[in-house]
């Protein structure tokens, strides 16, 4: 009899212990640690949506939301009823950090405060295409929060028409161009080859396309009608790039294998092709929106072609992996690798004095393959891709990290919304 009572007591103790650990308010609960979980922020410029998982406990009464400027500076903000699992906040100040946390309140008890989440609002969002992981993303200004995601087969390049709020995506394997409006696919048309890059003339609503193993630059209107086809000397490769220069009304393309850059001048009186030879391994190419000069990332520095056709080379000891131009100042931002010192670097060349290089990131961040300058209310920051960690890293202009996201491969393209 005594032995039976001992066994029953042990079973009861074990059962009670199991029940306690499934209680979300229990600090030793392995899933909740006694606090609400699943906090997420979805931001869009000066507004955000905070969501969380409702705690499944009896007599759950309401949820308290806390807000502050940092994770250690949180004060009570507001309360929502027990059945609500999200709240919106708007009128937020750009480039200002915000932190949020929640607490569950029952009739007789309360939870611990949740782990806080943070974000920094800003005037733009960022589109990212991932050719090898087959995804299209839209992320927030601080590079930390996903706003939109859709699986797409091999998106090779993207462009955004801000005046019409329309995103264009080139899909290489399916040989298509598709467009998105309000985050919804709205239109598509087929191409005669594999698109490797696209450039947008938003004023005339023309999309310029270069295709792999095709020696033509083609232009299409927004309905998918071909409006331009110009033969070039050589077919384009998977590494070729294209840019539209709205000031000189020219399409610029690169041929890395032949060390050449081409300018296709568009005119009603006739199109003209100009070849710029001996630019070693030309890669990413960008048109300066303020002066019409052309910047090119190469295997031996950053080249700048001036209006008269002369070109200069900066950072000649660097292999440049990517460049991005500030849309207002024309400053050229870069990621690259020093061939002399064996170190990675990211920074920018001021437009007026490009010989005075301003470094933002040093060799502590290696394998930086892509960059996008992100303008804000303060000094512009950058979004970079770090291949070694499969991450996107977001920094202020002074090199302070404010965000990151993981799970990205190579073959990325960035564009501001």
C-alpha positions as CSV (number, residue, x, y, z in Angstrom):
1,X,0.0,0.0,0.0
2,X,2.8,2.4,0.9
3,X,4.6,1.6,-2.3
4,X,1.5,2.3,-4.3
5,X,1.0,5.7,-2.7
6,X,4.6,6.7,-3.4
7,X,4.2,5.8,-7.1
8,X,0.9,7.8,-7.3
9,X,2.6,10.8,-5.6
10,X,5.5,10.7,-8.1
11,X,3.1,10.6,-11.1
12,X,1.1,13.5,-9.7
13,X,4.2,15.6,-9.2
14,X,5.4,14.8,-12.7
15,X,2.0,15.7,-14.1
16,X,1.8,19.0,-12.3
17,X,5.4,19.8,-13.4
18,X,4.4,19.2,-17.0
19,X,1.4,21.4,-16.7
20,X,3.3,24.2,-15.2
21,X,5.8,24.2,-18.0
22,X,3.1,24.5,-20.6
23,X,1.7,27.6,-18.9
24,X,2.9,30.6,-21.1
25,X,3.2,32.7,-17.9
26,X,5.7,30.3,-16.4
27,X,9.2,31.8,-16.5
28,X,10.7,28.3,-17.1
29,X,8.4,27.6,-20.0
30,X,10.9,26.6,-22.8
31,X,8.9,28.4,-25.5
32,X,7.7,31.6,-23.9
33,X,10.0,32.1,-20.8
34,X,6.9,33.7,-19.3
35,X,6.5,36.5,-21.9
36,X,4.6,37.1,-25.2
37,X,6.4,35.8,-28.2
38,X,6.4,36.2,-32.0
39,X,6.8,40.0,-32.0
40,X,7.3,41.3,-35.6
41,X,7.5,44.7,-37.2
42,X,6.3,45.5,-40.7
43,X,7.4,49.1,-41.5
44,X,6.5,51.4,-44.4
45,X,8.2,54.8,-44.4
46,X,6.8,56.7,-41.4
47,X,4.4,54.0,-40.2
48,X,4.6,50.5,-38.8
49,X,2.6,47.5,-37.7
50,X,3.5,45.6,-34.6
51,X,2.2,42.1,-34.3
52,X,2.5,39.3,-31.7
53,X,1.1,35.9,-30.6
54,X,-1.7,36.1,-28.1
55,X,-0.9,34.1,-24.9
56,X,-3.2,31.1,-24.5
57,X,-4.1,31.4,-20.8
58,X,-7.3,31.5,-18.8
59,X,-8.7,34.9,-17.8
60,X,-6.5,36.8,-20.3
61,X,-7.7,40.4,-20.0
62,X,-5.6,42.7,-22.2
63,X,-2.2,43.4,-23.7
64,X,0.0,46.4,-22.7
65,X,2.3,47.9,-25.3
66,X,5.5,49.6,-24.4
67,X,7.5,52.0,-26.6
68,X,10.8,53.8,-26.4
69,X,13.9,55.0,-28.3
70,X,16.0,51.9,-27.3
71,X,15.5,48.4,-25.9
72,X,16.4,49.6,-22.5
73,X,14.3,52.8,-22.6
74,X,10.7,51.5,-22.8
75,X,7.7,53.1,-21.1
76,X,4.0,52.2,-21.2
77,X,2.3,53.4,-24.4
78,X,-1.1,51.9,-24.7
79,X,-3.4,48.9,-24.1
80,X,-5.4,46.7,-26.5
81,X,-8.0,44.1,-25.7
82,X,-7.2,40.4,-25.3
83,X,-8.4,39.3,-28.7
84,X,-6.2,41.8,-30.6
85,X,-2.7,40.7,-31.8
86,X,-1.5,43.8,-33.6
87,X,-1.3,47.6,-33.5
88,X,-0.3,50.4,-35.9
89,X,1.9,53.4,-35.2
90,X,2.2,56.3,-37.6
91,X,3.7,59.8,-37.9
92,X,7.1,58.5,-37.0
93,X,10.2,60.6,-37.5
94,X,12.6,59.4,-40.2
95,X,16.1,58.2,-39.1
96,X,14.9,57.9,-35.5
97,X,15.1,54.5,-33.6
98,X,11.9,53.1,-32.2
99,X,11.6,50.1,-29.8
100,X,8.5,48.2,-28.9
101,X,7.6,45.4,-26.4
102,X,4.4,43.9,-25.0
103,X,3.1,42.4,-21.8
104,X,0.1,40.1,-21.2
105,X,-2.3,40.8,-18.4
106,X,-4.7,38.3,-16.8
107,X,-7.3,38.7,-14.1
108,X,-4.9,37.6,-11.4
109,X,-1.4,37.9,-12.9
110,X,0.8,39.4,-15.6
111,X,3.5,38.1,-17.9
112,X,7.1,39.3,-18.1
113,X,7.8,42.0,-20.7
114,X,8.5,40.5,-24.1
115,X,11.9,40.7,-25.8
116,X,11.8,44.1,-27.6
117,X,12.0,44.7,-31.3
118,X,13.5,47.8,-33.0
119,X,13.3,49.6,-36.3
120,X,14.3,52.9,-37.9
121,X,11.8,54.5,-40.3
122,X,13.0,56.3,-43.5
123,X,11.7,57.8,-46.8
124,X,12.4,54.8,-49.0
125,X,11.9,51.0,-49.2
126,X,14.2,48.6,-51.0
127,X,13.5,45.9,-53.6
128,X,15.8,43.0,-53.8
129,X,15.8,40.2,-56.5
130,X,17.7,37.0,-55.8
131,X,18.4,35.1,-59.0
132,X,19.8,31.9,-57.4
133,X,17.3,31.6,-54.6
134,X,14.4,32.5,-56.9
135,X,12.9,35.2,-54.8
136,X,11.7,38.8,-55.0
137,X,11.7,40.8,-51.7
138,X,10.8,44.3,-50.5
139,X,12.4,45.3,-47.3
140,X,12.2,48.3,-45.0
141,X,14.4,51.3,-44.9
142,X,16.6,50.0,-42.1
143,X,17.2,46.7,-43.9
144,X,15.7,44.6,-41.1
145,X,12.1,43.9,-41.9
146,X,10.4,42.1,-44.8
147,X,7.5,44.0,-46.4
148,X,6.8,41.7,-49.3
149,X,8.1,38.4,-50.7
150,X,7.2,36.3,-53.7
151,X,8.9,33.3,-55.2
152,X,10.0,34.0,-58.8
153,X,12.0,31.8,-61.1
154,X,15.5,33.3,-61.7
155,X,14.9,37.0,-61.5
156,X,18.0,38.5,-63.1
157,X,17.4,42.3,-62.8
158,X,14.9,44.8,-61.5
159,X,14.0,48.5,-62.2
160,X,11.5,50.7,-60.5
161,X,9.4,53.5,-62.0
162,X,8.8,55.8,-59.0
163,X,6.4,58.1,-60.9
164,X,4.1,55.2,-61.7
165,X,4.9,53.0,-58.7
166,X,5.7,50.1,-61.0
167,X,8.4,47.5,-60.6
168,X,9.9,45.7,-63.6
169,X,11.5,42.3,-63.3
170,X,13.6,40.4,-65.8
171,X,13.2,36.6,-65.5
172,X,16.1,34.8,-67.2
173,X,15.0,31.2,-67.4
174,X,11.5,32.0,-68.6
175,X,12.7,34.8,-70.9
176,X,10.2,37.2,-69.7
177,X,9.6,40.7,-68.4
178,X,7.0,41.1,-65.6
179,X,5.7,44.1,-63.8
180,X,4.3,44.6,-60.3
181,X,1.9,47.4,-59.2
182,X,0.9,47.7,-55.5
183,X,2.9,44.5,-54.8
184,X,0.8,42.5,-57.3
185,X,1.9,41.1,-60.6
186,X,0.1,43.1,-63.3
187,X,1.6,42.4,-66.7
188,X,4.2,40.3,-68.5
189,X,5.6,39.8,-72.0
190,X,8.0,37.4,-73.6
191,X,11.6,38.0,-74.9
192,X,13.5,36.4,-77.8
193,X,16.4,35.5,-75.5
194,X,17.7,35.3,-71.9
195,X,17.7,38.7,-70.3
196,X,20.8,39.5,-68.2
197,X,20.1,43.1,-67.4
198,X,17.6,45.9,-67.9
199,X,17.6,49.7,-67.8
200,X,14.6,52.0,-67.5
201,X,13.8,55.3,-69.3
202,X,10.8,56.2,-67.2
203,X,10.2,59.6,-69.0
204,X,9.5,57.8,-72.3
205,X,8.3,54.6,-70.7
206,X,10.8,52.4,-72.4
207,X,12.6,49.4,-71.0
208,X,16.0,48.6,-72.5
209,X,17.1,44.9,-72.4
210,X,20.3,43.1,-73.2
211,X,20.2,39.3,-73.6
212,X,22.8,36.5,-73.3
213,X,24.5,35.6,-76.6
214,X,22.5,38.2,-78.5
215,X,24.3,41.1,-80.1
216,X,21.4,43.6,-79.9
217,X,20.1,46.2,-77.6
218,X,16.3,46.1,-77.6
219,X,13.8,48.5,-76.3
220,X,10.2,47.8,-75.3
221,X,7.3,50.0,-74.4
222,X,5.2,49.4,-71.3
223,X,2.9,47.2,-73.3
224,X,5.7,44.9,-74.4
225,X,5.9,46.2,-78.0
226,X,9.5,46.3,-79.4
227,X,10.4,49.9,-80.2
228,X,14.1,49.6,-80.7
229,X,16.6,47.0,-81.9
230,X,20.2,48.0,-82.6
231,X,22.9,45.5,-83.5
232,X,26.2,45.7,-81.6
233,X,29.6,44.4,-82.6
234,X,29.6,41.6,-80.1
235,X,27.0,39.4,-78.3
236,X,26.4,40.1,-74.6
237,X,27.4,37.7,-71.9
238,X,25.8,36.8,-68.5
239,X,28.1,39.4,-66.9
240,X,27.2,42.3,-69.2
241,X,25.5,45.3,-67.7
242,X,23.3,48.2,-69.1
243,X,22.5,51.7,-67.9
244,X,20.2,54.5,-69.3
245,X,21.6,58.1,-69.3
246,X,18.6,60.4,-69.4
247,X,20.8,63.5,-69.8
248,X,22.6,62.4,-73.0
249,X,19.7,60.1,-74.2
250,X,22.1,57.2,-74.4
251,X,22.1,53.5,-73.5
252,X,25.5,52.3,-72.1
253,X,26.5,48.6,-72.0
254,X,29.6,46.6,-70.9
255,X,31.4,43.7,-72.5
256,X,33.7,42.3,-69.7
257,X,35.3,39.6,-71.8
258,X,36.4,42.1,-74.5
259,X,37.3,45.0,-72.1
260,X,34.9,47.3,-73.9
261,X,32.1,49.8,-73.0
262,X,29.5,50.8,-75.6
263,X,27.5,54.0,-75.9
264,X,24.3,53.8,-78.0
265,X,23.1,57.4,-78.6
266,X,19.4,57.5,-79.3
267,X,18.2,60.1,-81.7
268,X,15.3,60.7,-84.1
269,X,17.9,61.4,-86.8
270,X,19.6,58.1,-86.3
271,X,21.2,56.0,-83.6
272,X,25.0,56.0,-83.1
273,X,27.3,53.4,-81.4
274,X,30.5,54.5,-79.8
275,X,33.1,52.0,-78.5
276,X,35.4,52.7,-75.5
277,X,38.1,50.0,-75.6
278,X,40.8,49.1,-73.1
279,X,38.6,49.4,-70.0
280,X,39.7,46.3,-68.1
281,X,36.9,43.9,-67.1
282,X,34.1,46.5,-67.0
283,X,31.2,45.4,-64.8
284,X,28.5,47.5,-63.0
285,X,27.8,50.7,-64.9
286,X,25.8,53.7,-63.6
287,X,24.8,57.0,-65.2
288,X,25.3,60.2,-63.1
289,X,21.8,61.7,-62.8
290,X,23.2,65.2,-62.3
291,X,25.8,65.6,-65.0
292,X,25.6,62.7,-67.4
293,X,29.0,61.3,-66.6
294,X,29.3,57.5,-66.6
295,X,30.8,55.5,-63.7
296,X,32.0,51.9,-64.2
297,X,33.3,49.4,-61.7
298,X,36.2,47.5,-63.3
299,X,38.8,44.9,-62.4
300,X,41.3,47.7,-61.8
301,X,39.4,50.5,-60.2
302,X,36.5,52.8,-60.9
303,X,36.4,54.5,-64.4
304,X,34.5,57.7,-65.1
305,X,33.7,58.7,-68.7
306,X,33.2,62.4,-69.1
307,X,31.0,64.1,-71.6
308,X,33.8,64.7,-74.1
309,X,34.6,61.0,-74.1
310,X,37.7,61.2,-71.9
311,X,37.9,58.8,-69.0
312,X,39.6,58.8,-65.6
313,X,40.5,55.8,-63.4
314,X,40.3,56.0,-59.6
315,X,41.3,53.3,-57.0
316,X,43.4,51.5,-59.6
317,X,44.6,48.9,-57.1
318,X,41.1,47.7,-56.4
319,X,38.9,45.0,-57.9
320,X,35.5,46.7,-57.8
321,X,32.5,44.4,-57.2
322,X,29.8,47.0,-57.4
323,X,29.0,50.7,-57.5
324,X,25.9,52.8,-56.7
325,X,25.3,56.5,-57.3
326,X,23.6,58.9,-54.9
327,X,20.6,60.2,-56.9
328,X,21.0,63.8,-55.9
329,X,24.8,64.4,-55.4
330,X,26.3,62.0,-57.9
331,X,28.7,60.6,-55.3
332,X,29.9,57.1,-56.3
333,X,29.6,54.4,-53.6
334,X,31.5,51.2,-54.1
335,X,32.4,47.7,-52.7
336,X,35.8,46.3,-53.7
337,X,38.9,44.4,-52.8
338,X,42.4,45.9,-52.6
339,X,44.7,43.9,-54.9
340,X,47.8,45.3,-53.0
341,X,46.7,45.0,-49.4
342,X,44.4,42.0,-49.7
343,X,41.6,43.8,-47.9
344,X,37.9,44.5,-48.5
345,X,36.5,48.0,-48.4
346,X,33.3,50.0,-49.0
347,X,32.9,53.8,-49.2
348,X,32.3,56.5,-51.7
349,X,34.1,58.9,-54.1
350,X,32.7,62.5,-53.7
351,X,31.6,63.7,-57.1
352,X,33.5,67.0,-56.9
353,X,36.8,65.4,-55.6
354,X,36.7,61.7,-56.4
355,X,40.4,61.3,-55.6
356,X,39.5,61.9,-51.9
357,X,38.0,58.4,-51.1
358,X,35.8,58.3,-48.0
359,X,35.8,54.8,-46.5
360,X,32.7,53.6,-44.7
361,X,33.6,49.9,-44.0
362,X,37.0,48.3,-43.7
363,X,38.2,44.7,-43.8
364,X,36.1,43.7,-40.8
365,X,33.4,43.1,-43.4
366,X,34.7,40.8,-46.1
367,X,33.3,39.5,-49.4
368,X,31.1,42.5,-50.1
369,X,29.6,41.9,-53.6
370,X,26.7,44.4,-53.9
371,X,25.9,47.9,-52.7
372,X,23.0,50.4,-52.8
373,X,23.3,53.9,-51.5
374,X,20.2,54.7,-49.3
375,X,19.4,58.4,-49.0
376,X,17.7,59.6,-45.8
377,X,17.2,62.8,-43.8
378,X,20.8,62.5,-42.5
379,X,24.0,61.4,-44.3
380,X,23.1,58.7,-46.7
381,X,23.7,55.1,-45.7
382,X,24.3,51.9,-47.6
383,X,22.9,48.4,-48.0
384,X,25.5,45.8,-48.8
385,X,25.5,42.1,-49.6
386,X,28.0,40.0,-47.7
387,X,28.5,36.8,-49.6
388,X,30.4,34.9,-46.8
389,X,27.4,35.1,-44.5
390,X,24.5,35.2,-47.1
391,X,23.4,38.4,-45.4
392,X,22.2,41.9,-46.3
393,X,23.8,44.4,-44.0
394,X,22.5,48.0,-43.5
395,X,24.8,50.8,-42.3
396,X,24.6,54.5,-41.7
397,X,27.0,56.8,-43.5
398,X,29.4,56.6,-40.6
399,X,29.5,52.8,-40.7
400,X,27.2,52.0,-37.8
401,X,25.2,48.9,-38.5
402,X,21.4,49.4,-38.0
403,X,20.0,46.2,-39.6
404,X,20.6,42.9,-41.3
405,X,18.7,40.1,-43.0
406,X,19.9,36.6,-43.9
407,X,19.2,33.9,-46.4
408,X,20.3,35.7,-49.6
409,X,22.5,34.1,-52.4
410,X,24.6,35.6,-55.2
411,X,23.0,37.2,-58.3
412,X,21.2,40.0,-56.4
413,X,20.0,43.2,-57.7
414,X,18.8,46.2,-55.6
415,X,16.6,49.2,-56.4
416,X,15.0,51.9,-54.3
417,X,11.2,52.3,-54.1
